[in-house]
Amino acid sequence: MFGKISPQTAKQHFKSAGYRLALLITGALTAGSVNAADKTLTIYTYDSFAADWGPAPGIEKAFEETCDCDVQFVAADSSIGALRKVQIEGAQTQADIVLGLDTNIAEAARETGLFVEHNADTSNLSLPTGEWTDSTFLPFDYSYFAFVYNKENVEKPPTSFTALAAMPDDFKIVIQDPRSSTPGLGLLLWIQQAYGDEANEVWQQLAPKIVTVTKGWSDAYGLFLKDEADMVLSYTTSPAYHDIAEGDQRFAAAPFEEGHYMQIEVAAIVGSSENKALAEDFMQFMLSDTVQDIIPTTNWVYPATTTAQGLPEGFEKLHVPENSLLLDGIEVEKNRNAWIDQWVETLGQ
C-alpha cells in the first residue's frame, strides 16, 4: 500500500486529517459498491416458471450478467397464488416484480393498486392480438389452452366440448381450479365465450368426465403423465416439450371446433419496490432476444416477440387455432366471481 514510504512517514500520513478524510471517502465508495452488488431483485412467479427446468434459471443468469445485482425468483403454486401473496404482504412485500399473471386476472391485479407502470418499449411485440397498449402489465409469452392426450391411449380424440362430453363413461380428464389456477380460469372463460348462456349446461355434461380438479397446472399434468386421466387441460404448445426435449411424439393437443382460448402472460412492477429502476431494466430485458429465445424451450409457449433466431424446430408441427378466443379483461373481472360461483355450484367443488 505504501510502496517505499517509511513506516514513520506512513504513520504521519495516517495522523493527517486530509488523509483520514480520504480514507473515509474511499471506505464510503467501497461500501456503496458492495451494497450495489448485494442489491436483490425479488420476483414472485409460479412454480413451473421457477423450476430448474423452467425459464427462471436461464433468465436469472443472463440478467445478472448485465446488472450489479442478485435475482431471486420466489415460487408460488400458481400465478394467482403469487398475486395473493403480494396482496397479503401489502406494502411490506419483498417482491419487486410479479411475473406470470395473465390478461384474465390483470384487471383484478390492477384494482389492488399495488402495481405501477413498467415504462418498457413494447414496439417489438408481435402478439396475435395486435398492438399492446397496457402501460402496467407487460406481456412476455402466450399460448392457447387445449386438451392434451397420448395418441397411444386415445386413438380418436374429441374435437369439441360436446364430443368430449359424449365420450365413453370411463373416459376421464383432469383440469385445474379457476380460483387458484390461470389455466383453470382459462377453461372457464373458454367455455363461457364459446357457449354463453349455455355454458353451465356444458359443465353439467362434462362433470362426469372430470376425475379431479387440481390447484395448479403442475399437479394436473403430473397426474396425466401417470395415466390417471386420458386428457389434461394444458396448452397447444405442450406437445413440443415431449417432441423436442424427450424425442417423444406420442402427445398431441386436440383441435376443438369452438376454437381455443388464448393466454397472454404478463409481468408487473410492485409499487412498493425500492428497486424500481432495476425492475424497469428487467422488464425491458424480458423482451430481449436473449429471454425470448429462452421461453419456447423452457416454458413451452410462444415468445411475445419475433426474434432473429425464430421458433425452435418442432414448433411448426403444433396446432395453431384458426379461431382464437379472448375476452376483454374488464369483462372478465366484472363477471369472474359470478361465473366461478356457478362453476362451484355445478361441480360441487
Order of alpha helices (4+ residues) and beta strands (2+ residues): alpha-alpha-beta-alpha-alpha-beta-alpha-beta-alpha-beta-beta-alpha-beta-alpha-alpha-beta-alpha-beta-beta-beta-alpha-alpha-beta-beta-alpha
